[in-house]
Amino acid sequence: MAQAKKGDKVLINYTGSLEDGTVFDSTLEDVECETEECEDDECGCGETGPMEMTIGAGEFFPQIEDALIGMAPGEKKSVVIPAKDAFGEYDTEKVFNVPRTDVPEDLKPEVGDELTLSNDDDEEIEVTVVEVNEDSITFDSNHPLAGEDLTFEIELLEIK
Protein backbone atom coordinates (compact mmCIF):
# COMPACT_ATOMS: atom_id res chain seq x y z
CA MET A 1 0.00 0.00 0.00
CA ALA A 2 1.22 3.49 -0.83
CA GLN A 3 2.65 5.62 1.93
CA ALA A 4 2.65 9.39 1.98
CA LYS A 5 5.94 11.20 1.53
CA LYS A 6 7.16 14.77 1.43
CA GLY A 7 5.90 16.52 -1.68
CA ASP A 8 2.76 14.36 -2.01
CA LYS A 9 -0.58 16.08 -2.40
CA VAL A 10 -2.94 14.45 0.11
CA LEU A 11 -6.50 14.66 1.31
CA ILE A 12 -7.02 14.58 5.10
CA ASN A 13 -9.70 14.94 7.72
CA TYR A 14 -8.86 16.33 11.13
CA THR A 15 -10.38 17.51 14.37
CA GLY A 16 -8.47 19.96 16.54
CA SER A 17 -9.23 20.13 20.25
CA LEU A 18 -7.92 21.67 23.45
CA GLU A 19 -6.74 19.78 26.53
CA ASP A 20 -10.24 19.97 28.04
CA GLY A 21 -11.74 18.39 24.92
CA THR A 22 -13.18 21.59 23.46
CA VAL A 23 -13.16 21.34 19.65
CA PHE A 24 -11.79 24.47 17.95
CA ASP A 25 -11.57 23.27 14.34
CA SER A 26 -12.66 20.29 12.25
CA THR A 27 -13.10 19.21 8.65
CA LEU A 28 -15.76 16.69 9.67
CA GLU A 29 -19.34 17.69 8.88
CA ASP A 30 -20.77 16.10 12.03
CA VAL A 31 -18.36 17.84 14.44
CA GLU A 32 -19.28 21.28 15.74
CA CYS A 33 -16.72 23.72 17.08
CA GLU A 34 -17.21 24.89 20.63
CA THR A 35 -14.94 27.93 20.93
CA GLU A 36 -15.89 31.58 20.60
CA GLU A 37 -13.40 32.08 17.75
CA CYS A 38 -15.72 30.06 15.54
CA GLU A 39 -18.61 32.50 15.79
CA ASP A 40 -17.10 34.39 12.83
CA ASP A 41 -16.03 31.20 10.99
CA GLU A 42 -12.47 32.58 11.05
CA CYS A 43 -11.18 29.31 12.45
CA GLY A 44 -12.32 27.32 9.44
CA CYS A 45 -15.02 25.42 11.30
CA GLY A 46 -17.65 26.57 8.83
CA GLU A 47 -15.68 24.92 6.03
CA THR A 48 -16.41 21.22 6.31
CA GLY A 49 -15.00 18.58 4.07
CA PRO A 50 -11.52 17.13 3.70
CA MET A 51 -8.49 19.40 3.44
CA GLU A 52 -6.18 19.07 0.46
CA MET A 53 -2.55 19.90 1.12
CA THR A 54 0.97 19.19 -0.07
CA ILE A 55 3.18 17.58 2.57
CA GLY A 56 6.15 19.83 3.33
CA ALA A 57 4.72 22.94 1.65
CA GLY A 58 4.02 24.70 4.96
CA GLU A 59 0.26 24.71 4.46
CA PHE A 60 -0.50 23.37 7.96
CA PHE A 61 1.36 22.91 11.23
CA PRO A 62 4.74 21.28 10.49
CA GLN A 63 4.06 18.61 13.13
CA ILE A 64 0.94 17.53 11.22
CA GLU A 65 2.79 17.47 7.91
CA ASP A 66 5.61 15.42 9.48
CA ALA A 67 3.10 12.99 11.02
CA LEU A 68 1.56 12.33 7.60
CA ILE A 69 4.87 11.05 6.22
CA GLY A 70 4.73 7.26 6.13
CA MET A 71 0.97 7.07 6.64
CA ALA A 72 -1.21 5.05 4.28
CA PRO A 73 -4.76 6.00 3.24
CA GLY A 74 -7.20 5.05 5.99
CA GLU A 75 -4.63 5.45 8.79
CA LYS A 76 -5.30 7.75 11.73
CA LYS A 77 -2.94 9.49 14.15
CA SER A 78 -3.14 11.81 17.10
CA VAL A 79 -0.68 14.71 17.20
CA VAL A 80 -0.21 17.09 20.14
CA ILE A 81 1.27 20.49 19.36
CA PRO A 82 2.58 22.33 22.45
CA ALA A 83 1.41 25.93 22.86
CA LYS A 84 4.88 27.32 22.12
CA ASP A 85 4.83 25.60 18.70
CA ALA A 86 1.18 26.42 17.96
CA PHE A 87 0.12 30.01 18.67
CA GLY A 88 2.73 30.75 21.31
CA GLU A 89 2.59 31.04 25.07
CA TYR A 90 0.16 33.54 26.52
CA ASP A 91 2.06 36.83 26.92
CA THR A 92 0.73 39.27 29.52
CA GLU A 93 2.73 42.05 27.83
CA LYS A 94 0.32 41.79 24.90
CA VAL A 95 -2.49 43.03 27.13
CA PHE A 96 -2.65 46.82 27.22
CA ASN A 97 -4.87 49.76 28.14
CA VAL A 98 -5.83 52.61 25.87
CA PRO A 99 -7.27 55.80 27.38
CA ARG A 100 -10.84 56.49 26.21
CA THR A 101 -9.61 59.87 24.93
CA ASP A 102 -7.44 58.01 22.37
CA VAL A 103 -10.40 56.03 20.99
CA PRO A 104 -12.81 57.48 18.39
CA GLU A 105 -16.02 58.67 20.08
CA ASP A 106 -18.20 56.59 17.76
CA LEU A 107 -16.43 53.37 18.81
CA LYS A 108 -18.47 51.64 21.50
CA PRO A 109 -16.49 48.45 22.20
CA GLU A 110 -17.86 45.63 24.31
CA VAL A 111 -15.98 42.84 26.07
CA GLY A 112 -15.33 40.06 23.56
CA ASP A 113 -15.27 42.31 20.49
CA GLU A 114 -12.47 41.53 18.05
CA LEU A 115 -11.02 44.64 16.43
CA THR A 116 -8.16 45.72 14.22
CA LEU A 117 -6.24 48.68 15.62
CA SER A 118 -3.75 50.77 13.68
CA ASN A 119 -1.12 53.24 14.83
CA ASP A 120 0.28 56.39 13.23
CA ASP A 121 2.55 54.25 11.01
CA ASP A 122 -0.47 52.31 9.66
CA GLU A 123 0.70 49.14 11.40
CA GLU A 124 -2.30 46.95 12.19
CA ILE A 125 -2.81 44.68 15.18
CA GLU A 126 -5.67 42.25 15.86
CA VAL A 127 -7.04 42.58 19.40
CA THR A 128 -9.86 41.36 21.61
CA VAL A 129 -11.57 43.74 24.03
CA VAL A 130 -11.16 42.29 27.53
CA GLU A 131 -12.32 45.18 29.72
CA VAL A 132 -14.19 48.45 29.23
CA ASN A 133 -14.53 51.19 31.83
CA GLU A 134 -15.07 54.96 31.97
CA ASP A 135 -11.40 55.87 31.60
CA SER A 136 -9.89 53.16 29.42
CA ILE A 137 -10.31 50.08 27.29
CA THR A 138 -8.15 46.98 27.82
CA PHE A 139 -7.12 45.05 24.72
CA ASP A 140 -5.46 41.63 24.37
CA SER A 141 -3.40 41.07 21.22
CA ASN A 142 -2.60 37.42 21.99
CA HIS A 143 -4.05 34.90 19.53
CA PRO A 144 -7.26 33.46 21.04
CA LEU A 145 -5.54 30.04 21.26
CA ALA A 146 -2.26 31.36 22.72
CA GLY A 147 -1.15 29.30 25.70
CA GLU A 148 -3.14 26.26 24.57
CA ASP A 149 -1.70 22.86 23.66
CA LEU A 150 -3.54 21.64 20.56
CA THR A 151 -4.46 18.03 19.84
CA PHE A 152 -5.23 17.01 16.29
CA GLU A 153 -6.83 13.71 15.33
CA ILE A 154 -5.86 13.27 11.70
CA GLU A 155 -6.88 10.71 9.08
CA LEU A 156 -5.16 10.33 5.73
CA LEU A 157 -7.92 9.80 3.20
CA GLU A 158 -6.07 9.83 -0.09
CA ILE A 159 -2.68 10.35 -1.72
CA LYS A 160 -3.31 12.17 -4.99
C-alpha positions in Angstrom: 0.0 0.0 0.0 1.2 3.5 -0.8 2.6 5.6 1.9 2.6 9.4 2.0 5.9 11.2 1.5 7.2 14.8 1.4 5.9 16.5 -1.7 2.8 14.4 -2.0 -0.6 16.1 -2.4 -2.9 14.5 0.1 -6.5 14.7 1.3 -7.0 14.6 5.1 -9.7 14.9 7.7 -8.9 16.3 11.1 -10.4 17.5 14.4 -8.5 20.0 16.5 -9.2 20.1 20.2 -7.9 21.7 23.4 -6.7 19.8 26.5 -10.2 20.0 28.0 -11.7 18.4 24.9 -13.2 21.6 23.5 -13.2 21.3 19.6 -11.8 24.5 18.0 -11.6 23.3 14.3 -12.7 20.3 12.3 -13.1 19.2 8.6 -15.8 16.7 9.7 -19.3 17.7 8.9 -20.8 16.1 12.0 -18.4 17.8 14.4 -19.3 21.3 15.7 -16.7 23.7 17.1 -17.2 24.9 20.6 -14.9 27.9 20.9 -15.9 31.6 20.6 -13.4 32.1 17.7 -15.7 30.1 15.5 -18.6 32.5 15.8 -17.1 34.4 12.8 -16.0 31.2 11.0 -12.5 32.6 11.0 -11.2 29.3 12.5 -12.3 27.3 9.4 -15.0 25.4 11.3 -17.6 26.6 8.8 -15.7 24.9 6.0 -16.4 21.2 6.3 -15.0 18.6 4.1 -11.5 17.1 3.7 -8.5 19.4 3.4 -6.2 19.1 0.5 -2.6 19.9 1.1 1.0 19.2 -0.1 3.2 17.6 2.6 6.2 19.8 3.3 4.7 22.9 1.7 4.0 24.7 5.0 0.3 24.7 4.5 -0.5 23.4 8.0 1.4 22.9 11.2 4.7 21.3 10.5 4.1 18.6 13.1 0.9 17.5 11.2 2.8 17.5 7.9 5.6 15.4 9.5 3.1 13.0 11.0 1.6 12.3 7.6 4.9 11.0 6.2 4.7 7.3 6.1 1.0 7.1 6.6 -1.2 5.1 4.3 -4.8 6.0 3.2 -7.2 5.1 6.0 -4.6 5.4 8.8 -5.3 7.8 11.7 -2.9 9.5 14.2 -3.1 11.8 17.1 -0.7 14.7 17.2 -0.2 17.1 20.1 1.3 20.5 19.4 2.6 22.3 22.4 1.4 25.9 22.9 4.9 27.3 22.1 4.8 25.6 18.7 1.2 26.4 18.0 0.1 30.0 18.7 2.7 30.8 21.3 2.6 31.0 25.1 0.2 33.5 26.5 2.1 36.8 26.9 0.7 39.3 29.5 2.7 42.0 27.8 0.3 41.8 24.9 -2.5 43.0 27.1 -2.6 46.8 27.2 -4.9 49.8 28.1 -5.8 52.6 25.9 -7.3 55.8 27.4 -10.8 56.5 26.2 -9.6 59.9 24.9 -7.4 58.0 22.4 -10.4 56.0 21.0 -12.8 57.5 18.4 -16.0 58.7 20.1 -18.2 56.6 17.8 -16.4 53.4 18.8 -18.5 51.6 21.5 -16.5 48.4 22.2 -17.9 45.6 24.3 -16.0 42.8 26.1 -15.3 40.1 23.6 -15.3 42.3 20.5 -12.5 41.5 18.0 -11.0 44.6 16.4 -8.2 45.7 14.2 -6.2 48.7 15.6 -3.7 50.8 13.7 -1.1 53.2 14.8 0.3 56.4 13.2 2.5 54.3 11.0 -0.5 52.3 9.7 0.7 49.1 11.4 -2.3 47.0 12.2 -2.8 44.7 15.2 -5.7 42.3 15.9 -7.0 42.6 19.4 -9.9 41.4 21.6 -11.6 43.7 24.0 -11.2 42.3 27.5 -12.3 45.2 29.7 -14.2 48.4 29.2 -14.5 51.2 31.8 -15.1 55.0 32.0 -11.4 55.9 31.6 -9.9 53.2 29.4 -10.3 50.1 27.3 -8.2 47.0 27.8 -7.1 45.0 24.7 -5.5 41.6 24.4 -3.4 41.1 21.2 -2.6 37.4 22.0 -4.0 34.9 19.5 -7.3 33.5 21.0 -5.5 30.0 21.3 -2.3 31.4 22.7 -1.2 29.3 25.7 -3.1 26.3 24.6 -1.7 22.9 23.7 -3.5 21.6 20.6 -4.5 18.0 19.8 -5.2 17.0 16.3 -6.8 13.7 15.3 -5.9 13.3 11.7 -6.9 10.7 9.1 -5.2 10.3 5.7 -7.9 9.8 3.2 -6.1 9.8 -0.1 -2.7 10.3 -1.7 -3.3 12.2 -5.0 
